[in-house]
Amino acid sequence: MRHLPALTAALILAACAPAAKAPPASSITPVSDETPEALGDLSWTKGAMVAAADPRAVEAGLRVLSEGGNAVDAAIAVHAVLGLVEPQSSGIGGGAFMVYYDRASDEITVFDGRETAPAAAGPDWFSKDGKPMDFLTAWQSGRSVGVPGQIALYKTAHDAAGQGDWASLFQPAIELAEVGFEVSPRLAEVLASERLRAVIRLDDNPVTAAYFYPDGQPLAAGYRRTNAAYAATLAAVANEGPAAFYTGALAAEIVNATNEGPDGGNMTLDDLAGYEVKVRSALCGTLQSGYKICSAPPPSSGGITQNMIMGLYEHLRPGPTVNADESLLLKAFVDAQRLAYADRDHYVADADHVTVPSAELINPDYLEARAKEAFAPDGKVFPGDPGVVLGGEPMRPMWGEDPTTPGAGTTHISIIDLEGNAVSMTATVEAAFGSSRMAGGFLLNNELTDFSLIPEMGGKPVANAVAAGKRPRSSMSPTLVFDEAGDLFMVTGSPGGNSIVAYVSKTLMGVLEWGKTAQEAAALPNIIARGNTVGVEVDIDGGPEAAEALRGMGYTVEERTGENSGLHVIVVRDQGLEGGADPRREGVALSLR
């Protein structure tokens, strides 16, 4: 692990203090004082921890763990609460990727609950009157709604690995929906944003307007908001399983809400009834340092990008004998991002529908060669060609360039349970409040605008073009890290649209390379190097200095404020679990003591 000396004028490499509005994350967690029976597998002596975007959701997860549930059970309870108290970010009307580590079997499983395009979808899905829809119209249209995968993911993961009572997992959320939850400052702030209200239909749609804007005013912080419809939906799922969601009256309500105007979709009851979770193998790579990074495979970007950025960085950073200043390490991180993003944007899509060279893109020989193609600071980015590098057929000409820009309505949950099992789950409705369409007390996603709205470029198909049953490419990167001995070392992930890739890699870089704690890594200034511009978060300590340093090296720097990362990180240390929660949101990392 490379530790950085202190800088007088800290760049990104200096940890910054959490914002005052954020609840404190936990420090290192000692072994629990619970009875041996409650501790489960006594060979695991680190305790348990839940890190998520709202304290009420974290408490729900801890409650499940204390009652004998495991990480999968806790993740379901946590997310069911988040769908109620943080509806702008995720919910059961969206989808998720869950990466689960079972310590007893030493196996990692990915549950792909990504939304799918309806059977009627095709290349002209986002056309209107014979012309391509503009993005904002598509964003709030019924055409943007994918078949939700979240409830099916809950059940598939629970059947495979859960050990708690299914129905009990929804009780914390049901109780909170019935008695009412206090609107958080962040939710109130988002609802009151005139900028957001100008581009979404949340206050135009009668159902959502009545819920979020009673008497025409946005919900205020501290307002107690009940949601009887959501409680009824979860009660039905608790009693009947996914059939209560994907068939019957609720399914009809989802279809009607999707297909009604303006710009209604073409979803059917068969689309809902036919939804299936994909159970996949994790995509893992091993760094020169010995750490193994595992994340979700395509259509997630996690497995490819996190391994690419960290692997490229190892080739781009100054050698251990070079007495380099920190600006060169910052440059290596930026260059690694630019290379990885260029490849991700070109190749990553639903591998069940198109060819995605996942193994080739994280192959060490390709990463070594790709690092030599690092773009000049003022140069234009382009994808590499792993086929050529690895002695096969060219791969780059398969696809046209893809300009897709995903939204940022997402959340992340990190959990380690009392037996040492772990979940990293990122869930989403795509944009803030999804499609602004509501059914059963929850919002429907607008995930299909994560597809390329343009099906071909330069006469070639775009890998991430719309197709029936296809899953749109995702930036979500739920990630687990293992040490040289193969033991679990880190759980991390974040929301944030296409910036998720950069946010998550920042925590990996901070902990694995720069010697930071989980909280310090989450609080570092965000630097997003996608394309020809480097975005630098300048309203965080160290950000202005990083922007100045990069500008001085010739990069085109976009100074950014209000970054929407929501990192939740757990690191396994010798003395216990160390948690970190992003100070930019309202999350916490709490332990079971």
For each residue, the residues with C-beta under 8 A, 3 or more apart:
1: 289 512 513 515
2: 317 320 513 514 515
3: 514 515
4: 7 13 326 329 514 515
5: 326
6: 10 14
7: 4 10 11 13 14 326
8:
9: 545
10: 6 7 13 14 541 542 545
11: 7 14 326 327 330 542 545 546 549
12: 330 333 506 524 525 527 542 543 546
13: 4 7 10 326 329 330 514 524 542
14: 6 7 10 11 524 541 542
15: 516 517 519 520 521 523 524
16: 523 524 525 540 541 542
17: 523 541 583
18: 22 24 25 519 523 583
19: 22 583 584
20:
21: 185 583 586
22: 18 19 581 582 583 584 585 586 587
23: 55 581 586 587 588
24: 18 588
25: 18 51 518 519 522 579 580 581 587 588 589
26: 29 49 577 578 579 588 589 590 591
27: 578 579
28: 573 575 576 577 578
29: 26 46 47 49 576 577 578 579 591 593
30: 47 575 576 593
31: 45 46 47 576
32: 38 39 47 48 418 591 592 593
33: 593
34: 38 39 66 418 592 593
35: 38 39
36: 39 42
37:
38: 32 34 35 66 68 418
39: 32 34 35 36 42 44 418
40: 44 417 418 419
41: 44 103 104 418 419 420
42: 36 39 45
43: 420
44: 39 40 41 103 418 419 420
45: 31 42
46: 29 31 416 420 572 576 577
47: 29 30 31 32 418 576 577 591 592 593
48: 32 62 65 415 416 417 418 577 591 592
49: 26 29 414 415 416 570 577 579 589 590 591 592
50: 58 61 62 65 74 78 413 414 415 589 590 592
51: 25 58 413 414 415 491 568 569 570 579 580 581 587 588 589 590
52: 57 58 61 78 82 411 412 413 414 568 587 588
53: 57 82 86 89 411 412 413 495 566 568 585 586 587
54: 57 58 81 82 85 86 184 586 587
55: 23 58 59 586 587 588 590
56: 59 60 81 85 176 181
57: 52 53 54 60 61 78 79 81 82 85 86 413
58: 50 51 52 54 55 61 62 78 587 588 589 590
59: 55 56 62 63 172 590
60: 56 57 63 64 74 77 78 80 81 172 173
61: 50 52 57 58 64 65 74 75 77 78 413 415
62: 48 50 58 59 65 66 74 590 592
63: 59 60 66 67 77 172
64: 60 61 67 69 73 74 76 77 164 168 169 172
65: 48 50 61 62 68 69 70 73 74 417 418 592
66: 34 38 62 63 592
67: 63 64 164 168
68: 38 65 163 164
69: 64 65 72 73 74 77 162 163 164 169 417
70: 65 73 74 161 162 163 164 417 419 421
71: 74 75 100 415 416 417 421 422 423
72: 69 75 76 98 100 157 158 160 161 162 163 421 423
73: 64 65 69 70 76 77 158 162 163 164 169
74: 50 60 61 62 64 65 69 70 71 77 78 415 417 423
75: 61 71 72 78 79 98 157 413 415 423 425
76: 64 72 73 79 80 154 157 158 162 169 170
77: 60 61 63 64 69 73 74 80 81 169 170 172 173
78: 50 52 57 58 60 61 74 75 81 82 413 415
79: 57 75 76 82 83 90 96 150 154 411 413 425 427
80: 60 76 77 83 84 92 169 170 172 173 234
81: 54 56 57 60 77 78 84 85 172 173 176
82: 52 53 54 57 78 79 85 86 89 90 91 411 413 427
83: 79 80 86 87 90 91 92 150 173 230 442
84: 80 81 87 91 173 176 177 181 227 230
85: 54 56 57 81 82 176 181 184 187
86: 53 54 57 82 83 89 90 184 186 187 411
87: 83 84 91 187 429 433 442 443
88: 187 190 409 432 433
89: 53 82 86 409 410 411 427 428 429 432 495 566
90: 79 82 83 86 94 96 150 409 410 411 427 428 429 495
91: 82 83 84 87 94 150 427 429 434 442 443
92: 80 83 148 150 151 233 234 237 245 442
93: 148 150 254 429 434 439 442 443 444 445
94: 90 91 115 148 149 150 409 427 428 429 430 434 443 444 445 447
95: 113 114 115 146 148 149 150 153 427 428 445 447
96: 79 90 111 113 114 149 150 153 425 426 427 428 476
97: 110 111 112 113 114 296 300 302 425 426 474 476 478
98: 72 75 110 111 113 153 157 423 424 425 478
99: 108 109 110 282 294 295 296 302 423 424 425 478 479 480
100: 71 72 108 109 110 111 157 161 421 422 423
101: 107 108 421 422 423 480 488
102: 105 106 107 108 109 161 421
103: 41 44 106 419 420 421 422 488
104: 41 419 421
105: 102
106: 102 103 486
107: 101 102
108: 99 100 101 102 281 282 284 294 480
109: 99 100 102 160 161 279 280 281 282
110: 97 98 99 100 279 280 281 282 296 297 300
111: 96 97 98 100 153 156 157 160 277 278 279 280
112: 97 149 153 277 278 279 280 296 299 300 471
113: 95 96 97 98 149 150 152 153 156 277
114: 95 96 97 146 149 278 299 300 447 471 472 474
115: 94 95 146 147 148 149 445 447 448 471 472
116: 146 147 149 271 275 469 470 471
117: 121 125 146 147 448 451 466 467 468 469 470 471 472
118: 121 146 147 265 266 267 268 271 468
119: 268 270 271 468 469
120: 266 267 268 468
121: 117 118 125 266 448 466 467 468 469 470
122: 125 466 467 468
123: 455 456 465 466 467
124: 127 455
125: 117 121 122 143 448 451 466
126: 132 133 138 143 449 451 453 466
127: 124 130 131 132 133
128: 131 132 133 137 263
129:
130: 127
131: 127 128
132: 126 127 128 453 454
133: 126 127 128 137 138 141 143 263 453
134: 137 138
135: 138 139 405 449 453
136: 139 140 199
137: 128 133 134 140 141 263
138: 126 133 134 135 141 143 144 263 449 453
139: 135 136 144 199 200 407 431 435 446 449
140: 136 137 144 199 200 201 263 435 436 446
141: 133 137 138 144 262 263 264 265 435 446
142: 145 257 258 259 260 261 263 264 265 266 267 435 437
143: 125 126 133 138 263 264 265 266 448
144: 138 139 140 141 265 430 435 445 446 447 448 449
145: 142 258 265 267 434 435 437 444 445 446 447 448
146: 95 114 115 116 117 118 445 447 448 471 472
147: 115 116 117 118 267 271 272 275
148: 92 93 94 95 115 151 245 254 275 444 445
149: 94 95 96 112 113 114 115 116 152 153 275 277
150: 79 83 90 91 92 93 94 95 96 113 153 154 427
151: 92 148 154 155 237 242 245 246
152: 113 149 155 156 242 245 246 275 276 277
153: 95 96 98 111 112 113 149 150 156 157 277
154: 76 79 150 151 157 158 169 237 242
155: 151 152 158 159 166 241 242
156: 111 113 152 153 159 160 277 279
157: 72 75 76 98 100 111 153 154 160 161 162 277
158: 72 73 76 154 155 161 162 166 169
159: 155 156 162
160: 72 109 111 156 157 279
161: 70 72 100 102 109 157 158 421
162: 69 70 72 73 76 157 158 159 166 169
163: 68 69 70 72 73
164: 64 67 68 69 70 73 168 169
165: 168 169
166: 155 158 162 169 238 241
167: 170 171 238 239
168: 64 67 164 165 171
169: 64 69 73 76 77 80 154 158 162 164 165 166 238
170: 76 77 80 167 173 174 234 235 237 238
171: 167 168 174 175 238
172: 59 60 63 64 77 80 81 175 176
173: 60 77 80 81 83 84 170 176 177 230 231 234
174: 170 171 177 178 231 234 235 238
175: 171 172 178 179
176: 56 81 84 85 172 173 179 180 181
177: 84 173 174 180 181 226 227 228 230 231 234 441
178: 174 175 226 228 231
179: 175 176 226
180: 176 177 224 225 226
181: 56 84 85 176 177 224 225
182: 221 222 223 224 225
183: 187 188 219 220 221 222 223 224 225
184: 54 85 86 187 188 221 586
185: 21 188 189 221 586
186: 86 189 190 585 586
187: 85 86 87 88 183 184 190 191 219 221
188: 183 184 185 191 192 218 219 220 221 223
189: 185 186 192 193 221
190: 88 186 187 193 196 432
191: 187 188 202 212 213 218 219
192: 188 189 218
193: 189 190 196 197
194: 197 198
195: 198 199
196: 190 193 199 200 432
197: 193 194 200 202 203
198: 194 195
199: 136 139 140 195 196
200: 139 140 196 197 431 432 433 436
201: 140 204 205 208 436
202: 191 197 205 208 209 212 213 433 436
203: 197 208 209 212 213 218
204: 201 209 436
205: 201 202 208 209 436 437 438
206: 209 210
207: 210 211 257 437 438
208: 201 202 203 205 211 212 213 433 436 437 438 443
209: 202 203 204 205 206 212 213 216
210: 206 207 213 214
211: 207 208 214 225 227 438
212: 191 202 203 208 209 218 219 433
213: 191 202 203 208 209 210 216 217 218 219
214: 210 211 217 219
215:
216: 209 213
217: 213 214 220
218: 188 191 192 203 212 213
219: 183 187 188 191 212 213 214 223 225
220: 183 188 217 223
221: 182 183 184 185 187 188 189
222: 182 183
223: 182 183 188 219 220
224: 180 181 182 183
225: 180 181 182 183 211 219
226: 177 178 179 180
227: 84 177 211 230 231 441
228: 177 178 231 232 441
229: 232 233 440 441
230: 83 84 173 177 227 233 234 440 441 442
231: 173 174 177 178 227 228 234 235 441
232: 228 229 235 236 440 441
233: 92 229 230 236 237 244 245 250 440 441 442
234: 80 92 170 173 174 177 230 231 237 238
235: 170 174 231 232 238 239
236: 232 233 239 240 244 245 250
237: 92 151 154 170 233 234 240 241 242 244 245
238: 166 167 169 170 171 174 234 235
239: 167 235 236 244
240: 236 237 243 244
241: 155 166 237 244
242: 151 152 154 155 237 245 246
243: 240 246 247 248
244: 233 236 237 239 240 241 247 248 250
245: 92 148 151 152 233 236 237 242 250 251 272
246: 151 152 242 243 251 272 273 275
247: 243 244 251 269 272 273
248: 243 244 251 252
249: 252 253
250: 233 236 244 245 253 254 439 440
251: 245 246 247 248 254 255 269 272 273
252: 248 249 255 256 269
253: 249 250 256 257 439 440
254: 93 148 250 251 257 258 267 272 439 440 444
255: 251 252 258 259 267 268 269 271 272
256: 252 253 259 260 439
257: 142 207 253 254 260 437 438 439 444
258: 142 145 254 255 264 265 267 435 437 444
259: 142 255 256 264 265 266 267
260: 142 256 257 264 437
261: 142 264
262: 141
263: 128 133 137 138 140 141 142 143
264: 141 142 143 258 259 260 261
265: 118 141 142 143 144 145 258 259
266: 118 120 121 142 143 259
267: 118 120 142 145 147 254 255 258 259 271 272
268: 118 119 120 255 271 272
269: 247 251 252 255 272 273
270: 119 273 274
271: 116 118 119 147 255 267 268 274 275
272: 147 245 246 247 251 254 255 267 268 269 275
273: 246 247 251 269 270
274: 270 271
275: 116 147 148 149 152 246 271 272
276: 152
277: 111 112 113 149 152 153 156 157
278: 111 112 114 352
279: 109 110 111 112 156 160
280: 109 110 111 112 296 297
281: 108 109 110 297
282: 99 108 109 110 294 295 296 297 303 480
283: 294 295 296 297 302 303 304 307 358 362
284: 108 292 293 294 295 303 307
285: 292 293 303 307 310 311 362
286: 290 291 292 293
287: 290 291 292 293 310 311 314 512
288: 314
289: 1 314 512
290: 286 287 483 484
291: 286 287 310 481 482 483 484 489 512
292: 284 285 286 287 481 482 486
293: 284 285 286 287 306 307 310 479 480 481 508
294: 99 108 282 283 284 303 479 480 481 482
295: 99 282 283 284 300 302 303 306 307 424 477 478 479 480
296: 97 99 110 112 280 282 283 300 302 303 476 477 478
297: 110 280 281 282 283 300 303 304 351 358
298: 301 303 304 348 349 350 351 356 358 473
299: 112 114 348 349 350 351 471 472 473 474
300: 97 110 112 114 295 296 297 303 474 476 477 478
301: 298 304 305 344 348 473 474 475 476 477 500 501
302: 97 99 283 295 296 305 306 476 477 478 479 504
303: 282 283 284 285 294 295 296 297 298 300 306 307 358 362
304: 283 297 298 301 307 308 340 343 344 347 348 358 361 362
305: 301 302 308 309 340 341 344 348 477 501 505
306: 293 295 302 303 309 310 477 479 501 504 505 508
307: 283 284 285 293 295 303 304 310 311 362
308: 304 305 311 312 336 339 340 343 344 361 362 367 370
309: 305 306 312 313 333 336 337 340 501 505 508 509
310: 285 287 291 293 306 307 313 314 336 505 508 509 512
311: 285 287 307 308 314 315 362 364 367
312: 308 309 315 316 335 336 339 340 367 370 371
313: 309 310 316 317 332 333 336 509 513
314: 287 288 289 310 311 317
315: 311 312 367 368 371 372
316: 312 313 331 332 335 336 371 374
317: 2 313 314 328 329 332 513
318: 322 324 328 329 332
319: 322
320: 2
321:
322: 318 319
323:
324: 318 328 329
325: 328
326: 4 5 7 11 13 329 330
327: 11 330 331 549 553
328: 317 318 324 325 331 332
329: 4 13 317 318 324 326 332 333 513 514
330: 11 12 13 326 327 333 334 527 546 549 550
331: 316 327 328 334 335 550 553
332: 313 316 317 318 328 329 335 336
333: 12 309 313 329 330 336 337 505 509 527 529
334: 330 331 337 338 527 529 534 550 555
335: 312 316 331 332 338 339 374 375 529
336: 308 309 310 312 313 316 332 333 339 340 371 505
337: 309 333 334 340 341 501 502 505 527 528 529 530
338: 334 335 341 342 374 375 381 529 530 531 534
339: 308 312 335 336 342 343 370 371 373 374 375 381 384
340: 304 305 308 309 312 336 337 343 344 501
341: 305 337 338 344 345 381 501 529 530 531
342: 338 339 345 346 381 382 383 384 531
343: 304 308 339 340 346 347 361 370 383 384
344: 301 304 305 308 340 341 347 348 501
345: 341 342 348 383 401 402 404 530
346: 342 343 383 396 399 401 402 463
347: 304 343 344 356 357 361 383 395 399 463
348: 298 299 301 304 305 344 345 356 463 464 473
349: 298 299 353 354 356 463 464 473
350: 298 299 353 354 464 470 471 472 473
351: 297 298 299 354 355 356 358
352: 278 470 471
353: 349 350 467 469 470
354: 349 350 351 399 463
355: 351 395 398
356: 298 347 348 349 351 463
357: 347 360 361 386 387 395
358: 283 297 298 303 304 351 361 362
359: 362 363
360: 357 363 366 386 387 390 395
361: 304 308 343 347 357 358 366 386
362: 283 285 303 304 307 308 311 358 359 366 367
363: 359 360 366 367 386 390
364: 311 367 368
365: 368 369 389 390
366: 360 361 362 363 369 370 384 386 389 390
367: 308 311 312 315 362 363 364 370 371
368: 315 364 365 371 372
369: 365 366 372 373 384 389
370: 308 312 339 343 366 367 373 384 389
371: 312 315 316 336 339 367 368 374
372: 315 368 369
373: 339 369 370 384
374: 316 335 338 339 371
375: 335 338 339 379 380 381 382
376: 379 554
377: 550 553 554 555 556
378: 554 555 556
379: 375 376 532
380: 375 532
381: 338 339 341 342 375 531 532
382: 342 375
383: 342 343 345 346 347 396
384: 339 342 343 366 369 370 373 389 396
385: 388 389 394 395 396
386: 357 360 361 363 366 389 390 395
387: 357 360 390 392 393 394 395 396
388: 385 391 392 394 395 396
389: 365 366 369 370 384 385 386
390: 360 363 365 366 386 387
391: 388
392: 387 388 395
393: 387
394: 385 387 388 397
395: 347 355 357 360 385 386 387 388 392 398
396: 346 383 384 385 387 388 399
397: 394 460
398: 355 395 460 463
399: 346 347 354 396 402 460 461 462 463
400: 456 457 458 459 460 461 462
401: 345 346 457 458 462
402: 345 346 399 452 457 462 463 464
403: 452 454 457
404: 345 450 451 452 453 464 473
405: 135 497 498
406: 430 449 450 473 474 475 497 498
407: 139 430 431 432 446 449 450 497
408: 431 432 495 496 497 499 564
409: 88 89 90 94 428 429 430 431 432 433 434 495
410: 89 90 426 427 428 429 430 476 494 495 496 497 500 566
411: 52 53 79 82 86 89 90 426 427 428 495 566
412: 52 53 424 425 426 427 478 493 494 495 566 567 568
413: 50 51 52 53 57 61 75 78 79 82 423 424 425 426 427 493 568
414: 49 50 51 52 422 423 424 491 492 493 568 569 570 589
415: 48 49 50 51 61 71 74 75 78 422 423 424 491 570
416: 46 48 49 71 420 421 422 488 491 570 572 577
417: 40 48 65 69 70 71 74 420 421 422
418: 32 34 38 39 40 41 44 47 48 65 592
419: 40 41 44 70 103 104
420: 41 43 44 46 103 416 417 488
421: 70 71 72 100 101 102 103 104 161 416 417
422: 71 100 101 103 414 415 416 417 480 488 491 570
423: 71 72 74 75 98 99 100 101 413 414 415 491
424: 98 99 295 412 413 414 415 478 479 480 491 492 493
425: 75 79 96 97 98 99 412 413 478 493
426: 96 97 410 411 412 413 476 477 478 493 494 495 500
427: 79 82 89 90 91 94 95 96 150 410 411 412 413
428: 89 90 94 95 96 409 410 411 445 447 474 476 495
429: 87 89 90 91 93 94 409 410 433 434 435 443 444 445 446 447
430: 94 144 406 407 409 410 434 445 446 447 449 450
431: 139 200 407 408 409 434 435 446 449
432: 88 89 190 196 200 407 408 409
433: 87 88 200 202 208 212 409 429 436 443
434: 91 93 94 145 409 429 430 431 437 443 444 445 446 447
435: 139 140 141 142 144 145 258 429 431 443 444 445 446
436: 140 200 201 202 204 205 208 433 443
437: 142 145 205 207 208 257 258 260 434 443 444
438: 205 207 208 211 257 441 442 443 444
439: 93 250 253 254 256 257 442 444
440: 229 230 232 233 250 253 254
441: 177 227 228 229 230 231 232 233 438
442: 83 87 91 92 93 230 233 438 439
443: 87 91 93 94 208 429 433 434 435 436 437 438
444: 93 94 145 148 254 257 258 429 434 435 437 438 439
445: 93 94 95 115 144 145 146 148 428 429 430 434 435
446: 139 140 141 144 145 407 429 430 431 434 435 449
447: 94 95 114 115 144 145 146 428 429 430 434 450 472
448: 115 117 121 125 143 144 145 146 451 466 472
449: 126 135 138 139 144 406 407 430 431 446 453 472
450: 404 406 407 430 447 464 472 473 474
451: 117 125 126 404 448 464 465 466 470 472 473
452: 402 403 404 455 462 464 465 466
453: 126 132 133 135 138 404 449
454: 132 403 457 462 465
455: 123 124 452 461 462 465 466
456: 123 400 459 460 461 462 465
457: 400 401 402 403 454 460 462
458: 400 401
459: 400 456
460: 397 398 399 400 456 457
461: 399 400 455 456 465
462: 399 400 401 402 452 454 455 456 457 465
463: 346 347 348 349 354 356 398 399 402 473
464: 348 349 350 402 404 450 451 452 472 473
465: 123 451 452 454 455 456 461 462
466: 117 121 122 123 125 126 448 451 452 455 470 472
467: 117 121 122 123 353 470
468: 117 118 119 120 121 122
469: 116 117 119 121 353
470: 116 117 121 350 352 353 451 466 467
471: 112 114 115 116 117 146 299 350 352 474
472: 114 115 117 146 299 350 447 448 449 450 451 464 466
473: 298 299 301 348 349 350 404 406 450 451 463 464
474: 97 114 299 300 301 406 428 450 471
475: 301 406 496 497 498 499 500 501
476: 96 97 296 300 301 302 410 426 428 493 500
477: 295 296 300 301 302 305 306 426 493 494 500 501 504
478: 97 98 99 295 296 300 302 412 424 425 426 493
479: 99 293 294 295 302 306 424 490 491 492 493 504 508
480: 99 101 108 282 293 294 295 422 424 488 490 491
481: 291 292 293 294 488 489 490 491 492 508 512
482: 291 292 294 486 487 488 489
483: 290 291 486 487 489
484: 290 291
485:
486: 106 292 482 483
487: 482 483 572
488: 101 103 416 420 422 480 481 482 491 572
489: 291 481 482 483 571 572
490: 479 480 481 507 508 511 512 518 569 570 571 572
491: 51 414 415 416 422 423 424 479 480 481 488 569 570
492: 414 424 479 481 504 507 508 567 568 569 570
493: 412 413 414 424 425 426 476 477 478 479 500 504 567 568
494: 410 412 426 477 500 503 504 507 565 566 567 568 582
495: 53 89 90 408 409 410 411 412 426 428 500 564 565 566
496: 408 410 475 499 500 503 563 564 565 566
497: 405 406 407 408 410 475 500 564
498: 405 406 475 501 530
499: 408 475 496 502 503 526 528 530 535 563 564 565
500: 301 410 426 475 476 477 493 494 495 496 497 503 504
501: 301 305 306 309 337 340 341 344 475 477 498 504 505 530
502: 337 499 505 506 526 527 528 529 530
503: 494 496 499 500 506 507 526 528 565 567
504: 302 306 477 479 492 493 494 500 501 507 508 567
505: 305 306 309 310 333 336 337 501 502 508 509
506: 12 502 503 509 510 521 524 526 527 567
507: 490 492 494 503 504 510 511 518 521 522 567 569 580
508: 293 306 309 310 479 481 490 492 504 505 511 512 513
509: 309 310 313 333 505 506 512 513 514 521
510: 506 507 513 514 516 520 521 524
511: 490 507 508 514 515 516 517 518 521 569 571
512: 1 287 289 291 310 481 490 508 509
513: 1 2 313 317 329 508 509 510
514: 2 3 4 13 329 509 510 511 521
515: 1 2 3 4 511
516: 15 510 511 520 521 524
517: 15 511 520 521 571 578 580
518: 25 490 507 511 521 522 569 570 571 578 579 580 589
519: 15 18 25 522 523 569 578 579 580 581 589
520: 15 510 516 517 523 524 580
521: 15 506 507 509 510 511 514 516 517 518 524 567 569 580
522: 25 507 518 519 567 568 569 580 581 582 583
523: 15 16 17 18 519 520 540 580 582 583
524: 12 13 14 15 16 506 510 516 520 521 540 542
525: 12 16 536 537 538 540 541 542 543 546
526: 499 502 503 506 535 536 537 540 560 563 565
527: 12 330 333 334 337 502 506 534 535 536 537 546 550
528: 337 499 502 503 534 535 560
529: 333 334 335 337 338 341 502 534 535
530: 337 338 341 345 498 499 501 502 535
531: 338 341 342 381
532: 379 380 381 556
533: 556 557 558
534: 334 338 527 528 529 550 555 556 557 558
535: 499 526 527 528 529 530 557 558 560
536: 525 526 527 543 546 547 550 557 558 559 560
537: 525 526 527 540 543 560 561 563
538: 525 543 544 547 559 560 561
539: 543 561 562
540: 16 523 524 525 526 537 543 563
541: 10 14 16 17 525
542: 10 11 12 13 14 16 524 525 545 546
543: 12 525 536 537 538 539 540 546 547
544: 538 547 548
545: 9 10 11 542 548 549
546: 11 12 330 525 527 536 542 543 549 550
547: 536 538 543 544 550 551 557 559
548: 544 545 551 552
549: 11 327 330 545 546 552 553
550: 330 331 334 377 527 534 536 546 547 553 555 557
551: 547 548 554 555 557
552: 548 549
553: 327 331 377 549 550
554: 376 377 378 551
555: 334 377 378 534 550 551
556: 377 378 532 533 534
557: 533 534 535 536 547 550 551
558: 533 534 535 536
559: 536 538 547
560: 526 528 535 536 537 538 563
561: 537 538 539
562: 539
563: 496 499 526 537 540 560 584
564: 408 495 496 497 499 584
565: 494 495 496 499 503 526 582 584 585
566: 53 89 410 411 412 494 495 496 582 584 585 587
567: 412 492 493 494 503 504 506 507 521 522 580 581 582
568: 51 52 53 412 413 414 492 493 494 522 580 581 582 587 589
569: 51 414 490 491 492 507 511 518 519 521 522 579 580 581 589
570: 49 51 414 415 416 422 490 491 492 518 577 578 579 580 589
571: 489 490 511 517 518 577 578 579 580
572: 46 416 487 488 489 490 577 578
573: 28 576 577 578
574:
575: 28 30
576: 28 29 30 31 46 47 573 591
577: 26 28 29 46 47 48 49 416 570 571 572 573 591
578: 26 27 28 29 517 518 519 570 571 572 573
579: 25 26 27 29 49 51 518 519 569 570 571 589 590 591
580: 25 51 507 517 518 519 520 521 522 523 567 568 569 570 571 589
581: 22 23 25 51 519 522 567 568 569 585 587 588 589
582: 22 494 522 523 565 566 567 568 585 587
583: 17 18 19 21 22 522 523
584: 19 22 563 564 565 566
585: 22 53 186 565 566 581 582
586: 21 22 23 53 54 55 184 185 186
587: 22 23 25 51 52 53 54 55 58 566 568 581 582
588: 23 24 25 26 51 52 55 58 581
589: 25 26 49 50 51 58 414 518 519 568 569 570 579 580 581
590: 26 49 50 51 55 58 59 62 579
591: 26 29 32 47 48 49 576 577 579
592: 32 34 47 48 49 50 62 65 66 418
593: 29 30 32 33 34 47
